[in-house]
Amino acid sequence: MPSNSSRKTDRKGKGKASASISTSANRVLAGRVGPREIAPINNNINGVKDDIAAVNSNMAAFKNRMGVVVDTSGKTHTAFADFATAYANNQTRMASLGPSLMPSYVPQISLSDAEVSVIISEIFMEKLWDWKFESDDPALVAENESKKKWNLNEKINHRDNVAVINYLKSYISAQTRLAGTHPRVISDKIKNRYKHSHRTFHESPEQKAKKNSKGRANSRTLQMSIRRKSTYMDNWVAIDAAMGYKTGNPVEKAYLKLFQKDAMSDGESDIEIVDNLPRRCLHVARPTWRSEEFNRLLTMVNNIDHTHHVLNAGVGTKPRMNRYPATLLPCSVPATLSQSLPRWAINDE
């Protein structure tokens, strides 16, 4: 009967061999064998052969020790041995054909939707003709004219546009940095690019002016939100004390969540006379849904911000426009704010 020490030795040897075989097989089946692991090829072949020998030896020893028949037909380890031998032979054949024919495995890095969008947008800028492009440089004009052109007077299924779509699909799909990106994602982004170009190409002057005005208004309200939030964070102790406690307020920075972009009001620029000189100002249209208490908070923050700007303005600093409440804008609470604002900030009338 084998001694305890021999049993431990056998178990240890079998454990190492099993782990080695399992790891090798799993990596081969999953296709995760990199070039560095494949070369030199003879080392891998010898390693596989050693693994096969270890399996056969340990299976035989296990049968003899236990006195039982394990997998009488030997199908399990025989099948594995056949697979491993075939793999080793294939590696030998590939090595004989030369390193250029050895399989290459490029690791795929998962990109976020935003990263994919940025890369594809860069390709669009590089490969597509820009109908709005203007330049005094003939070389740049010629470069733009040489790019692929949408037929913006036709629908997307016109043969001219289909040719551009097929070219872009082929080019984008071949980019290694976009490896793993689903073809449907690429197709959708190409189609959306055509739709955007077609829409902007056919916009009337009135539509363009309206869109530009809306864009400027969004930019102004966003900047106002950021500036007011920053001013509040620097002066929240004094502002909270001046506003007083309200039910449900947190202990610190009680009004921080109110300075959201959609809660800001926009206006129209105008001219005022200051010291007999004309100066631009902003006549603000306050939304009717904002309560007087909310307006008081915003006015307080505006005054602090304006004072800070005047005191810290350097030579040549462009003066900030004064804001004057001019009109009321009848509107309901934006859906983005209805659940986040406290009741006292909303005018119920």
KELOTOR-299155 format. One record per residue (C-alpha): residue number from 1; residue in three letters; x negated, y, z negated. Coordinates in nm, 2 decimals. Each point is the difference from the previous one (the first is absolute). Layout:
REM KELOTOR-299155
SITE   n res      X      Y      Z
SITE NUM ala      X      Y      Z
...
END
This chain:
REM KELOTOR-299155
SITE   n res      X      Y      Z
SITE   1 met   0.00   0.00   0.00
SITE   2 pro  -0.14   0.34   0.09
SITE   3 ser  -0.12   0.22  -0.28
SITE   4 asn   0.16   0.32  -0.10
SITE   5 ser  -0.29   0.19   0.14
SITE   6 ser   0.03  -0.17   0.33
SITE   7 arg   0.37   0.08   0.01
SITE   8 lys  -0.07   0.37  -0.07
SITE   9 thr  -0.27   0.00   0.27
SITE  10 asp   0.23  -0.15   0.25
SITE  11 arg   0.29   0.23  -0.08
SITE  12 lys  -0.23   0.30   0.02
SITE  13 gly  -0.14  -0.11   0.34
SITE  14 lys   0.35  -0.08   0.13
SITE  15 gly   0.13   0.34  -0.12
SITE  16 lys  -0.28   0.19   0.18
SITE  17 ala   0.05  -0.20   0.32
SITE  18 ser   0.38   0.05  -0.01
SITE  19 ala  -0.03   0.37  -0.06
SITE  20 ser  -0.25   0.03   0.28
SITE  21 ile   0.21  -0.20   0.25
SITE  22 ser   0.32   0.19  -0.10
SITE  23 thr  -0.17   0.33   0.05
SITE  24 ser  -0.15  -0.09   0.33
SITE  25 ala   0.32  -0.15   0.14
SITE  26 asn   0.22   0.29  -0.11
SITE  27 arg  -0.23   0.26   0.15
SITE  28 val  -0.03  -0.19   0.33
SITE  29 leu   0.38  -0.04   0.02
SITE  30 ala   0.06   0.36  -0.08
SITE  31 gly  -0.25   0.12   0.26
SITE  32 arg  -0.19   0.20  -0.26
SITE  33 val  -0.35  -0.12   0.10
SITE  34 gly  -0.21   0.31   0.08
SITE  35 pro  -0.30   0.01   0.24
SITE  36 arg  -0.25   0.01  -0.29
SITE  37 glu   0.16  -0.32  -0.14
SITE  38 ile  -0.02  -0.17   0.34
SITE  39 ala  -0.37   0.06   0.07
SITE  40 pro  -0.23  -0.18  -0.02
SITE  41 ile   0.23  -0.26   0.15
SITE  42 asn  -0.21  -0.30  -0.11
SITE  43 asn   0.03   0.09  -0.36
SITE  44 asn   0.38   0.00   0.02
SITE  45 ile   0.00  -0.34   0.18
SITE  46 asn  -0.22  -0.15  -0.26
SITE  47 gly   0.21   0.14  -0.27
SITE  48 val   0.32  -0.15   0.15
SITE  49 lys  -0.17  -0.34   0.03
SITE  50 asp  -0.12   0.02  -0.36
SITE  51 asp   0.36   0.08  -0.10
SITE  52 ile   0.13  -0.30   0.19
SITE  53 ala  -0.26  -0.23  -0.16
SITE  54 ala   0.09   0.14  -0.35
SITE  55 val   0.37  -0.07   0.06
SITE  56 asn  -0.06  -0.36   0.11
SITE  57 ser  -0.24  -0.07  -0.29
SITE  58 asn   0.23   0.15  -0.26
SITE  59 met   0.31  -0.18   0.13
SITE  60 ala  -0.18  -0.33   0.00
SITE  61 ala  -0.12   0.06  -0.36
SITE  62 phe   0.34   0.10  -0.11
SITE  63 lys   0.16  -0.32   0.14
SITE  64 asn  -0.26  -0.22  -0.16
SITE  65 arg   0.02   0.16  -0.35
SITE  66 met   0.38   0.01  -0.02
SITE  67 gly   0.05  -0.35   0.15
SITE  68 val   0.30   0.12   0.19
SITE  69 val   0.05   0.07   0.37
SITE  70 val   0.03   0.36   0.08
SITE  71 asp   0.14   0.07   0.35
SITE  72 thr  -0.06  -0.35   0.12
SITE  73 ser   0.01   0.10   0.36
SITE  74 gly  -0.26   0.27  -0.06
SITE  75 lys   0.21   0.23   0.22
SITE  76 thr  -0.05   0.31  -0.20
SITE  77 his  -0.38   0.02  -0.03
SITE  78 thr  -0.04  -0.16   0.35
SITE  79 ala   0.21   0.27   0.15
SITE  80 phe  -0.20   0.26  -0.17
SITE  81 ala  -0.32  -0.16   0.10
SITE  82 asp   0.11   0.00   0.37
SITE  83 phe   0.10   0.36  -0.02
SITE  84 ala  -0.33   0.11  -0.16
SITE  85 thr  -0.20  -0.20   0.25
SITE  86 ala   0.20   0.15   0.29
SITE  87 tyr  -0.07   0.35  -0.14
SITE  88 ala  -0.37  -0.07  -0.03
SITE  89 asn  -0.02  -0.13   0.35
SITE  90 asn   0.19   0.30   0.13
SITE  91 gln  -0.25   0.23  -0.18
SITE  92 thr  -0.29  -0.19   0.16
SITE  93 arg   0.16   0.04   0.35
SITE  94 met   0.06   0.38  -0.06
SITE  95 ala  -0.36   0.04  -0.11
SITE  96 ser  -0.13  -0.17   0.31
SITE  97 leu   0.20   0.24   0.22
SITE  98 gly  -0.18   0.30  -0.15
SITE  99 pro   0.07   0.26  -0.27
SITE 100 ser   0.20   0.21   0.24
SITE 101 leu   0.28  -0.26   0.00
SITE 102 met   0.01  -0.05  -0.37
SITE 103 pro   0.34   0.12  -0.14
SITE 104 ser  -0.01   0.34  -0.15
SITE 105 tyr   0.22   0.09  -0.30
SITE 106 val   0.08   0.37  -0.04
SITE 107 pro   0.14   0.07  -0.35
SITE 108 gln   0.34   0.18   0.03
SITE 109 ile   0.05   0.29  -0.23
SITE 110 ser   0.37   0.07  -0.09
SITE 111 leu   0.09   0.36   0.09
SITE 112 ser   0.28   0.20  -0.14
SITE 113 asp   0.28   0.14   0.22
SITE 114 ala  -0.15   0.35  -0.04
SITE 115 glu  -0.34  -0.12   0.10
SITE 116 val   0.13  -0.18   0.31
SITE 117 ser   0.20   0.32   0.10
SITE 118 val  -0.31   0.22  -0.03
SITE 119 ile  -0.21  -0.23   0.22
SITE 120 ile   0.27  -0.04   0.27
SITE 121 ser   0.06   0.38   0.00
SITE 122 glu  -0.37   0.05   0.06
SITE 123 ile   0.02  -0.24   0.29
SITE 124 phe   0.29   0.20   0.14
SITE 125 met  -0.19   0.32  -0.02
SITE 126 glu  -0.30  -0.16   0.17
SITE 127 lys   0.19  -0.18   0.28
SITE 128 leu   0.32   0.20   0.07
SITE 129 trp   0.03   0.32   0.21
SITE 130 asp   0.11   0.29  -0.21
SITE 131 trp   0.25   0.21   0.20
SITE 132 lys  -0.05   0.29  -0.25
SITE 133 phe  -0.38   0.01   0.04
SITE 134 glu  -0.16   0.33   0.10
SITE 135 ser  -0.36   0.09   0.04
SITE 136 asp  -0.23   0.23   0.19
SITE 137 asp  -0.25  -0.28   0.03
SITE 138 pro   0.04  -0.18   0.34
SITE 139 ala  -0.17  -0.31  -0.14
SITE 140 leu   0.25  -0.03  -0.29
SITE 141 val   0.29   0.06   0.24
SITE 142 ala  -0.13  -0.27   0.23
SITE 143 glu  -0.04  -0.24  -0.29
SITE 144 asn   0.36   0.05  -0.11
SITE 145 glu   0.13  -0.04   0.36
SITE 146 ser  -0.19  -0.33   0.03
SITE 147 lys   0.19  -0.16  -0.29
SITE 148 lys   0.31  -0.22   0.03
SITE 149 lys   0.31   0.20   0.07
SITE 150 trp   0.36  -0.06  -0.11
SITE 151 asn   0.26   0.09   0.26
SITE 152 leu   0.20   0.22  -0.23
SITE 153 asn   0.26   0.06   0.27
SITE 154 glu   0.10  -0.36  -0.01
SITE 155 lys   0.12  -0.25  -0.26
SITE 156 ile  -0.23  -0.23  -0.19
SITE 157 asn   0.08  -0.30   0.23
SITE 158 his  -0.12   0.18   0.31
SITE 159 arg  -0.29  -0.18   0.17
SITE 160 asp  -0.24   0.29  -0.07
SITE 161 asn   0.07  -0.02  -0.37
SITE 162 val   0.00  -0.38  -0.01
SITE 163 ala  -0.35   0.01   0.15
SITE 164 val  -0.11   0.24  -0.28
SITE 165 ile   0.16  -0.22  -0.27
SITE 166 asn  -0.16  -0.32   0.13
SITE 167 tyr  -0.34   0.18   0.01
SITE 168 leu   0.03   0.12  -0.35
SITE 169 lys   0.12  -0.33  -0.13
SITE 170 ser  -0.30  -0.18   0.15
SITE 171 tyr  -0.25   0.26  -0.12
SITE 172 ile   0.13   0.03  -0.35
SITE 173 ser   0.04  -0.38  -0.05
SITE 174 ala  -0.37  -0.04   0.10
SITE 175 gln  -0.12   0.23  -0.28
SITE 176 thr  -0.18  -0.21  -0.27
SITE 177 arg   0.08   0.26  -0.26
SITE 178 leu   0.37  -0.07   0.06
SITE 179 ala  -0.04  -0.38  -0.01
SITE 180 gly   0.30  -0.16  -0.16
SITE 181 thr   0.24   0.29   0.09
SITE 182 his   0.33  -0.15   0.12
SITE 183 pro   0.07   0.06   0.37
SITE 184 arg   0.35   0.13  -0.10
SITE 185 val  -0.16   0.28  -0.21
SITE 186 ile  -0.22   0.10   0.30
SITE 187 ser   0.30   0.00   0.24
SITE 188 asp   0.21   0.21  -0.23
SITE 189 lys  -0.26   0.26  -0.05
SITE 190 ile  -0.06   0.03   0.38
SITE 191 lys   0.38   0.04   0.06
SITE 192 asn   0.03   0.26  -0.28
SITE 193 arg  -0.29   0.19   0.15
SITE 194 tyr   0.18   0.01   0.34
SITE 195 lys   0.33   0.11  -0.16
SITE 196 his  -0.18   0.29  -0.19
SITE 197 ser  -0.18   0.12   0.31
SITE 198 his   0.32  -0.02   0.21
SITE 199 arg   0.20   0.19  -0.26
SITE 200 thr  -0.25   0.28  -0.05
SITE 201 phe  -0.06   0.03   0.37
SITE 202 his   0.37   0.07   0.07
SITE 203 glu   0.06   0.23  -0.30
SITE 204 ser   0.15   0.34   0.08
SITE 205 pro  -0.17   0.31  -0.12
SITE 206 glu   0.28   0.04  -0.26
SITE 207 gln  -0.05  -0.35  -0.13
SITE 208 lys  -0.37   0.05  -0.03
SITE 209 ala   0.05   0.33  -0.19
SITE 210 lys   0.24  -0.17  -0.23
SITE 211 lys  -0.23  -0.29  -0.07
SITE 212 asn  -0.29   0.22  -0.06
SITE 213 ser   0.20   0.22  -0.24
SITE 214 lys   0.11  -0.31  -0.19
SITE 215 gly  -0.36  -0.12  -0.02
SITE 216 arg  -0.12   0.34  -0.13
SITE 217 ala   0.28   0.00  -0.26
SITE 218 asn  -0.09  -0.35  -0.12
SITE 219 ser  -0.37   0.10  -0.03
SITE 220 arg   0.10   0.31  -0.20
SITE 221 thr   0.22  -0.18  -0.24
SITE 222 leu  -0.26  -0.27  -0.05
SITE 223 gln  -0.27   0.26  -0.08
SITE 224 met   0.24   0.18  -0.23
SITE 225 ser   0.07  -0.33  -0.19
SITE 226 ile  -0.38  -0.07  -0.04
SITE 227 arg  -0.08   0.35  -0.11
SITE 228 arg   0.29   0.02  -0.25
SITE 229 lys  -0.09  -0.34  -0.15
SITE 230 ser  -0.36   0.11  -0.04
SITE 231 thr   0.10   0.33  -0.16
SITE 232 tyr   0.23  -0.19  -0.24
SITE 233 met  -0.27  -0.25  -0.10
SITE 234 asp  -0.23   0.28  -0.09
SITE 235 asn   0.26   0.19  -0.20
SITE 236 trp   0.25  -0.26  -0.11
SITE 237 val  -0.02   0.07  -0.38
SITE 238 ala   0.10   0.37   0.05
SITE 239 ile   0.26  -0.08   0.26
SITE 240 asp   0.16  -0.28  -0.21
SITE 241 ala   0.02   0.23  -0.29
SITE 242 ala   0.16   0.28   0.20
SITE 243 met   0.26  -0.24   0.16
SITE 244 gly   0.08  -0.16  -0.33
SITE 245 tyr   0.09  -0.35  -0.08
SITE 246 lys   0.27  -0.18   0.20
SITE 247 thr   0.16  -0.33  -0.08
SITE 248 gly  -0.19  -0.29   0.16
SITE 249 asn  -0.32   0.19   0.05
SITE 250 pro  -0.33  -0.18  -0.06
SITE 251 val  -0.21   0.15  -0.28
SITE 252 glu  -0.28   0.11   0.24
SITE 253 lys   0.02   0.14   0.36
SITE 254 ala   0.38   0.00  -0.03
SITE 255 tyr   0.06   0.16   0.34
SITE 256 leu  -0.27  -0.16   0.22
SITE 257 lys   0.24  -0.23   0.19
SITE 258 leu   0.20   0.30   0.12
SITE 259 phe  -0.26   0.13   0.24
SITE 260 gln   0.08  -0.23   0.28
SITE 261 lys  -0.02   0.11   0.37
SITE 262 asp   0.37  -0.04   0.07
SITE 263 ala   0.08   0.22  -0.30
SITE 264 met  -0.20   0.29   0.15
SITE 265 ser   0.18   0.28   0.19
SITE 266 asp  -0.12   0.15   0.33
SITE 267 gly   0.06   0.34   0.16
SITE 268 glu  -0.06   0.23   0.29
SITE 269 ser  -0.29   0.23   0.02
SITE 270 asp   0.07   0.38   0.01
SITE 271 ile  -0.18   0.33  -0.03
SITE 272 glu   0.00   0.22  -0.31
SITE 273 ile  -0.16   0.34  -0.06
SITE 274 val  -0.26   0.01  -0.28
SITE 275 asp  -0.20   0.32  -0.05
SITE 276 asn   0.13   0.13   0.33
SITE 277 leu  -0.15  -0.31   0.17
SITE 278 pro   0.20  -0.28   0.16
SITE 279 arg  -0.06  -0.34  -0.16
SITE 280 arg   0.15  -0.34   0.06
SITE 281 cys   0.23  -0.15  -0.25
SITE 282 leu   0.22  -0.30  -0.03
SITE 283 his   0.38   0.02  -0.04
SITE 284 val   0.10  -0.32  -0.17
SITE 285 ala   0.32  -0.19   0.04
SITE 286 arg   0.08  -0.17  -0.32
SITE 287 pro   0.20  -0.32   0.02
SITE 288 thr   0.34   0.02  -0.18
SITE 289 trp  -0.05  -0.34  -0.17
SITE 290 arg  -0.29   0.14  -0.22
SITE 291 ser   0.12   0.12  -0.34
SITE 292 glu  -0.09   0.34  -0.14
SITE 293 glu  -0.22  -0.17  -0.26
SITE 294 phe  -0.19  -0.18   0.27
SITE 295 asn  -0.05   0.33   0.19
SITE 296 arg  -0.12   0.16  -0.32
SITE 297 leu  -0.27  -0.27  -0.03
SITE 298 leu  -0.11   0.05   0.36
SITE 299 thr  -0.01   0.38  -0.03
SITE 300 met  -0.22  -0.03  -0.32
SITE 301 val  -0.24  -0.23   0.17
SITE 302 asn  -0.01   0.22   0.31
SITE 303 asn  -0.09   0.31  -0.21
SITE 304 ile  -0.28  -0.18  -0.18
SITE 305 asp  -0.14  -0.13   0.34
SITE 306 his   0.03   0.35   0.16
SITE 307 thr  -0.18   0.17  -0.30
SITE 308 his  -0.28  -0.26   0.00
SITE 309 his  -0.04   0.04   0.38
SITE 310 val  -0.03   0.38  -0.03
SITE 311 leu  -0.24  -0.01  -0.29
SITE 312 asn  -0.23  -0.25   0.17
SITE 313 ala   0.02   0.12   0.36
SITE 314 gly  -0.34   0.07   0.15
SITE 315 val  -0.10   0.26   0.26
SITE 316 gly   0.16  -0.08   0.33
SITE 317 thr   0.25  -0.25  -0.16
SITE 318 lys   0.33   0.00   0.20
SITE 319 pro   0.28   0.13  -0.23
SITE 320 arg   0.27  -0.25  -0.07
SITE 321 met   0.35   0.11   0.12
SITE 322 asn   0.24   0.11  -0.27
SITE 323 arg   0.31  -0.21  -0.03
SITE 324 tyr   0.35   0.16  -0.04
SITE 325 pro   0.32  -0.19  -0.05
SITE 326 ala   0.22   0.13   0.29
SITE 327 thr   0.28  -0.24   0.07
SITE 328 leu   0.16  -0.32  -0.12
SITE 329 leu  -0.01  -0.31   0.21
SITE 330 pro   0.32  -0.21  -0.05
SITE 331 cys  -0.12  -0.36  -0.02
SITE 332 ser   0.04  -0.31  -0.23
SITE 333 val  -0.27  -0.16  -0.20
SITE 334 pro  -0.24  -0.20   0.22
SITE 335 ala   0.03  -0.37  -0.03
SITE 336 thr  -0.36  -0.03  -0.09
SITE 337 leu   0.06   0.22  -0.32
SITE 338 ser   0.35  -0.10  -0.11
SITE 339 gln  -0.13  -0.28  -0.23
SITE 340 ser  -0.32   0.16  -0.12
SITE 341 leu   0.11   0.35  -0.11
SITE 342 pro   0.15   0.06  -0.34
SITE 343 arg   0.37   0.12  -0.01
SITE 344 trp  -0.09   0.35  -0.12
SITE 345 ala  -0.20   0.06   0.32
SITE 346 ile   0.30  -0.05   0.23
SITE 347 asn   0.27   0.25   0.05
SITE 348 asp   0.33  -0.17  -0.05
SITE 349 glu   0.21   0.28   0.15
END
